[in-house]
Amino acid sequence: MKKGNIVVVNLQNPREKVLGLLLEINSAGITIRGIDVHSFTDWTNSFLNKDSEVSITPTTVFFPMHRVLSCYIDEDSGGVPSFSTQFKNKTSENLKDILK
C-alpha cells in the first residue's frame, strides 16, 4: 500500500468502515481523506445533485493504529465493482481526483 491508493479501513472502538485516499501510513496510524462507507451512496447522489440538501463532504482524518483492524486497497473483485468503479460509472468522475 502506498500514498495515493484508494483504501477501505476497518476500525474498532467504535466499529467503523471508512473509504478514502491514503495520505500517510506508519507505525503510529493511518491518515486518509474520505467518508464513512455507509454514506457512500448518499454522498455519490449528492455529488450528482449539487442542489441536494444532503451535505456529506470528505474529511481528512488520522486513525491511531490501535483502532485499525484492517486496511485494503479498493479494487474490483470478480464481478463486484469497487467503490471507485461504482463512483466512476455513476458520476463519470475519478474518485481519486475528487478526494485530492
ZADRENVEX-846269 format. One record per residue: residue number from 1; residue in three letters; x, y, z of N, C-alpha, C, O, CB in turn. Coordinates in pm, whole numbers, padded with zeros to 5 digits. Glycine has a CB too. Example, Ala and Ser with C-alpha at 12.3 -4.5 7.8 and 13.67 -1.06 7.14 Angstrom:
<recs>
1, ALA, 01319, -00569, 00780, 01230, -00450, 00780, 01320, -00330, 00780, 01424, -00332, 00846, 01131, -00447, 00905
2, SER, 01285, -00225, 00708, 01367, -00106, 00714, 01290, 00003, 00787, 01341, 00114, 00804, 01408, -00060, 00572
</recs>
This chain:
<recs>
1, MET, 00084, -00118, 00000, 00000, 00000, 00000, 00089, 00125, 00000, 00191, 00130, 00067, -00095, -00001, 00121
2, LYS, 00046, 00223, -00076, 00125, 00346, -00081, 00034, 00468, -00087, -00085, 00457, -00116, 00220, 00344, -00203
3, LYS, 00092, 00582, -00060, 00018, 00707, -00068, -00050, 00718, -00204, 00008, 00682, -00306, 00110, 00829, -00044
4, GLY, -00173, 00768, -00202, -00245, 00787, -00327, -00339, 00674, -00363, -00422, 00690, -00452, -00149, 00806, -00436
5, ASN, -00327, 00559, -00294, -00422, 00450, -00317, -00556, 00484, -00255, -00563, 00552, -00152, -00368, 00316, -00259
6, ILE, -00663, 00438, -00318, -00795, 00443, -00256, -00806, 00317, -00172, -00788, 00206, -00221, -00913, 00453, -00364
7, VAL, -00837, 00335, -00042, -00840, 00223, 00051, -00970, 00220, 00130, -01043, 00319, 00138, -00720, 00229, 00146
8, VAL, -00997, 00104, 00187, -01106, 00087, 00282, -01039, 00045, 00413, -00963, -00051, 00417, -01214, -00020, 00232
9, VAL, -01070, 00119, 00520, -01011, 00092, 00650, -01121, 00044, 00745, -01222, 00112, 00763, -00939, 00219, 00707
10, ASN, -01099, -00072, 00804, -01190, -00125, 00906, -01135, -00087, 01042, -01018, -00113, 01072, -01208, -00281, 00893
11, LEU, -01220, -00025, 01124, -01177, 00025, 01255, -01257, -00039, 01367, -01365, -00092, 01346, -01192, 00177, 01260
12, GLN, -01200, -00032, 01487, -01268, -00081, 01607, -01275, 00029, 01711, -01198, 00125, 01707, -01197, -00205, 01664
13, ASN, -01367, 00014, 01804, -01383, 00104, 01921, -01395, 00252, 01886, -01304, 00327, 01920, -01265, 00087, 02014
14, PRO, -01498, 00296, 01822, -01615, 00223, 01774, -01587, 00159, 01639, -01493, 00196, 01569, -01736, 00316, 01765
15, ARG, -01671, 00063, 01605, -01658, -00009, 01479, -01702, 00084, 01365, -01815, 00135, 01365, -01742, -00142, 01480
16, GLU, -01614, 00104, 01270, -01640, 00190, 01154, -01571, 00131, 01032, -01480, 00049, 01044, -01593, 00336, 01179
17, LYS, -01615, 00174, 00916, -01550, 00138, 00790, -01544, 00266, 00708, -01646, 00329, 00681, -01627, 00022, 00714
18, VAL, -01423, 00304, 00669, -01401, 00432, 00601, -01334, 00408, 00466, -01240, 00329, 00454, -01315, 00526, 00687
19, LEU, -01385, 00477, 00366, -01331, 00473, 00230, -01259, 00603, 00205, -01313, 00710, 00233, -01443, 00449, 00124
20, GLY, -01136, 00596, 00152, -01069, 00722, 00126, -00936, 00708, 00055, -00890, 00599, 00022, -01049, 00792, 00252
21, LEU, -00876, 00823, 00033, -00746, 00837, -00030, -00640, 00826, 00079, -00641, 00905, 00173, -00734, 00972, -00109
22, LEU, -00549, 00731, 00066, -00443, 00712, 00165, -00343, 00827, 00154, -00280, 00847, 00050, -00373, 00576, 00145
23, LEU, -00329, 00901, 00263, -00235, 01013, 00266, -00106, 00975, 00337, 00002, 01021, 00299, -00298, 01133, 00335
24, GLU, -00117, 00891, 00440, 00001, 00852, 00518, -00031, 00725, 00595, -00142, 00708, 00644, 00045, 00965, 00615
25, ILE, 00068, 00636, 00605, 00055, 00518, 00690, 00191, 00492, 00752, 00293, 00488, 00683, 00005, 00394, 00609
26, ASN, 00192, 00475, 00884, 00316, 00446, 00957, 00280, 00372, 01085, 00164, 00337, 01105, 00396, 00577, 00988
27, SER, 00376, 00348, 01170, 00351, 00269, 01292, 00257, 00340, 01389, 00195, 00274, 01473, 00483, 00240, 01361
28, ALA, 00245, 00471, 01379, 00154, 00547, 01467, 00009, 00536, 01423, -00082, 00535, 01506, 00194, 00694, 01472
29, GLY, -00013, 00527, 01291, -00150, 00521, 01244, -00162, 00545, 01095, -00065, 00534, 01019, -00234, 00621, 01317
30, ILE, -00283, 00578, 01055, -00314, 00597, 00913, -00394, 00726, 00895, -00487, 00753, 00972, -00393, 00474, 00857
31, THR, -00359, 00803, 00796, -00430, 00927, 00764, -00493, 00911, 00626, -00425, 00879, 00529, -00335, 01052, 00769
32, ILE, -00623, 00935, 00621, -00693, 00928, 00493, -00788, 01046, 00478, -00829, 01108, 00576, -00771, 00795, 00481
33, ARG, -00820, 01076, 00355, -00923, 01175, 00323, -01038, 01097, 00261, -01025, 01040, 00153, -00869, 01290, 00225
34, GLY, -01151, 01095, 00332, -01259, 01014, 00280, -01389, 01028, 00356, -01414, 01129, 00422, -01219, 00872, 00280
35, ILE, -01472, 00924, 00344, -01606, 00922, 00403, -01635, 00785, 00463, -01568, 00687, 00432, -01713, 00959, 00298
36, ASP, -01734, 00781, 00549, -01782, 00654, 00603, -01846, 00575, 00488, -01921, 00630, 00408, -01884, 00677, 00720
37, VAL, -01816, 00447, 00481, -01869, 00362, 00374, -02022, 00365, 00371, -02081, 00359, 00263, -01819, 00218, 00392
38, HIS, -02085, 00373, 00487, -02230, 00374, 00491, -02291, 00500, 00428, -02410, 00502, 00397, -02277, 00362, 00635
39, SER, -02211, 00603, 00409, -02256, 00728, 00347, -02225, 00735, 00197, -02258, 00834, 00132, -02193, 00846, 00417
40, PHE, -02163, 00631, 00144, -02115, 00635, 00006, -02225, 00665, -00096, -02209, 00753, -00181, -02050, 00502, -00029
41, THR, -02337, 00595, -00088, -02446, 00615, -00185, -02504, 00755, -00173, -02525, 00821, -00275, -02557, 00511, -00164
42, ASP, -02530, 00801, -00051, -02583, 00937, -00032, -02484, 01041, -00081, -02523, 01139, -00143, -02615, 00962, 00117
43, TRP, -02355, 01021, -00054, -02252, 01115, -00098, -02245, 01119, -00251, -02237, 01227, -00310, -02114, 01077, -00039
44, THR, -02247, 01002, -00314, -02244, 00997, -00460, -02365, 01068, -00519, -02352, 01144, -00615, -02239, 00851, -00508
45, ASN, -02483, 01043, -00463, -02604, 01109, -00512, -02598, 01260, -00491, -02640, 01336, -00578, -02728, 01052, -00442
46, SER, -02546, 01305, -00377, -02536, 01449, -00352, -02431, 01512, -00444, -02442, 01629, -00480, -02501, 01477, -00204
47, PHE, -02329, 01434, -00482, -02229, 01483, -00576, -02292, 01509, -00713, -02259, 01606, -00780, -02113, 01381, -00589
48, LEU, -02384, 01420, -00751, -02453, 01437, -00879, -02554, 01551, -00877, -02573, 01621, -00976, -02524, 01308, -00917
49, ASN, -02619, 01568, -00762, -02723, 01669, -00747, -02670, 01782, -00657, -02685, 01776, -00535, -02853, 01607, -00688
50, LYS, -02611, 01882, -00718, -02549, 01992, -00642, -02650, 02067, -00555, -02611, 02134, -00459, -02482, 02090, -00737
51, ASP, -02779, 02058, -00588, -02883, 02126, -00510, -02936, 02040, -00396, -03030, 02079, -00327, -02997, 02167, -00601
52, SER, -02876, 01924, -00377, -02922, 01831, -00274, -02907, 01891, -00135, -02813, 01966, -00108, -02845, 01698, -00283
53, GLU, -03000, 01857, -00046, -02993, 01903, 00092, -02894, 01821, 00173, -02854, 01862, 00282, -03130, 01896, 00157
54, VAL, -02855, 01707, 00121, -02756, 01623, 00188, -02619, 01687, 00171, -02575, 01711, 00059, -02757, 01476, 00132
55, SER, -02553, 01714, 00281, -02422, 01778, 00271, -02315, 01689, 00334, -02268, 01712, 00445, -02423, 01918, 00341
56, ILE, -02280, 01587, 00260, -02174, 01497, 00303, -02048, 01540, 00229, -02047, 01551, 00107, -02210, 01346, 00274
57, THR, -01943, 01564, 00305, -01817, 01604, 00243, -01704, 01518, 00298, -01705, 01481, 00415, -01789, 01754, 00268
58, PRO, -01607, 01486, 00214, -01493, 01410, 00262, -01415, 01491, 00366, -01408, 01613, 00360, -01401, 01371, 00145
59, THR, -01357, 01420, 00462, -01274, 01484, 00564, -01140, 01412, 00572, -01128, 01296, 00534, -01345, 01483, 00702
60, THR, -01040, 01483, 00621, -00909, 01426, 00642, -00898, 01385, 00789, -00915, 01468, 00879, -00795, 01525, 00602
61, VAL, -00870, 01257, 00812, -00873, 01202, 00947, -00751, 01114, 00972, -00707, 01040, 00884, -01003, 01123, 00971
62, PHE, -00697, 01124, 01093, -00592, 01033, 01139, -00654, 00931, 01233, -00726, 00967, 01326, -00476, 01111, 01210
63, PHE, -00627, 00803, 01208, -00672, 00697, 01296, -00549, 00631, 01357, -00462, 00583, 01284, -00760, 00592, 01220
64, PRO, -00540, 00626, 01491, -00426, 00558, 01552, -00429, 00408, 01521, -00535, 00348, 01507, -00426, 00580, 01706
65, MET, -00312, 00350, 01509, -00301, 00211, 01465, -00374, 00113, 01557, -00416, 00007, 01511, -00155, 00172, 01457
66, HIS, -00392, 00146, 01685, -00462, 00053, 01774, -00611, 00040, 01738, -00678, -00053, 01784, -00448, 00099, 01920
67, ARG, -00663, 00131, 01657, -00803, 00123, 01612, -00817, 00048, 01480, -00927, 00005, 01445, -00862, 00262, 01597
68, VAL, -00709, 00032, 01406, -00714, -00026, 01272, -00716, -00178, 01280, -00622, -00241, 01329, -00593, 00022, 01188
69, LEU, -00825, -00237, 01231, -00835, -00383, 01222, -00774, -00433, 01092, -00700, -00532, 01090, -00981, -00429, 01232
70, SER, -00807, -00363, 00982, -00752, -00399, 00851, -00762, -00279, 00758, -00840, -00186, 00780, -00827, -00522, 00792
71, CYS, -00682, -00285, 00654, -00683, -00181, 00552, -00657, -00252, 00420, -00560, -00326, 00406, -00576, -00067, 00580
72, TYR, -00744, -00228, 00323, -00722, -00291, 00194, -00748, -00194, 00080, -00825, -00098, 00094, -00810, -00414, 00179
73, ILE, -00684, -00221, -00031, -00698, -00137, -00150, -00835, -00161, -00211, -00879, -00275, -00225, -00585, -00165, -00252
74, ASP, -00902, -00054, -00248, -01032, -00060, -00314, -01012, -00103, -00458, -00964, -00026, -00541, -01107, 00078, -00306
75, GLU, -01048, -00227, -00488, -01031, -00278, -00624, -01145, -00373, -00658, -01206, -00434, -00570, -00895, -00349, -00640
76, ASP, -01173, -00384, -00787, -01277, -00476, -00834, -01242, -00618, -00790, -01125, -00656, -00785, -01293, -00468, -00988
77, SER, -01345, -00696, -00759, -01324, -00835, -00719, -01422, -00922, -00796, -01541, -00930, -00763, -01343, -00852, -00564
78, GLY, -01371, -00987, -00898, -01459, -01069, -00983, -01563, -00981, -01049, -01529, -00886, -01120, -01527, -01181, -00900
79, GLY, -01690, -01012, -01026, -01798, -00933, -01084, -01844, -00819, -00995, -01937, -00746, -01031, -01914, -01022, -01114
80, VAL, -01780, -00802, -00880, -01821, -00697, -00785, -01734, -00574, -00808, -01612, -00580, -00789, -01809, -00747, -00638
81, PRO, -01794, -00461, -00847, -01715, -00341, -00872, -01670, -00274, -00742, -01741, -00276, -00641, -01796, -00241, -00955
82, SER, -01553, -00216, -00745, -01500, -00142, -00630, -01583, -00015, -00611, -01663, 00022, -00696, -01349, -00106, -00651
83, PHE, -01562, 00051, -00498, -01628, 00180, -00476, -01583, 00279, -00583, -01663, 00359, -00632, -01596, 00235, -00334
84, SER, -01456, 00275, -00620, -01403, 00365, -00723, -01472, 00344, -00856, -01508, 00440, -00924, -01252, 00345, -00740
85, THR, -01491, 00218, -00894, -01559, 00186, -01019, -01705, 00230, -01014, -01756, 00286, -01111, -01550, 00036, -01048
86, GLN, -01772, 00204, -00902, -01911, 00246, -00888, -01923, 00398, -00901, -02014, 00447, -00968, -01968, 00201, -00752
87, PHE, -01832, 00471, -00838, -01833, 00618, -00844, -01813, 00666, -00987, -01884, 00755, -01034, -01725, 00677, -00752
88, LYS, -01716, 00606, -01056, -01686, 00644, -01196, -01805, 00614, -01286, -01840, 00696, -01372, -01561, 00568, -01246
89, ASN, -01868, 00498, -01268, -01982, 00460, -01351, -02101, 00554, -01330, -02174, 00584, -01424, -02025, 00317, -01322
90, LYS, -02119, 00598, -01208, -02235, 00682, -01177, -02212, 00830, -01207, -02305, 00900, -01248, -02271, 00665, -01031
91, THR, -02089, 00879, -01188, -02062, 01023, -01199, -01973, 01062, -01317, -01965, 01180, -01351, -02000, 01072, -01074
92, SER, -01907, 00966, -01379, -01807, 00990, -01484, -01683, 01061, -01430, -01603, 01114, -01508, -01868, 01071, -01597
93, GLU, -01667, 01064, -01300, -01552, 01127, -01236, -01463, 01021, -01171, -01511, 00914, -01133, -01597, 01233, -01131
94, ASN, -01335, 01051, -01159, -01240, 00962, -01094, -01241, 00992, -00943, -01216, 01106, -00903, -01097, 00978, -01154
95, LEU, -01269, 00891, -00862, -01279, 00910, -00717, -01149, 00968, -00659, -01153, 01054, -00571, -01312, 00777, -00648
96, LYS, -01037, 00921, -00707, -00908, 00970, -00658, -00894, 01120, -00681, -00844, 01191, -00594, -00793, 00895, -00727
97, ASP, -00937, 01168, -00796, -00928, 01312, -00828, -01020, 01393, -00735, -00984, 01504, -00694, -00965, 01337, -00977
98, ILE, -01136, 01340, -00703, -01232, 01411, -00619, -01181, 01420, -00475, -01207, 01520, -00407, -01369, 01340, -00622
99, LEU, -01110, 01318, -00429, -01063, 01316, -00291, -00932, 01390, -00269, -00888, 01407, -00155, -01048, 01174, -00246
100, LYS, -00868, 01435, -00376, -00741, 01508, -00361, -00764, 01644, -00303, -00669, 01721, -00284, -00670, 01522, -00496
</recs>
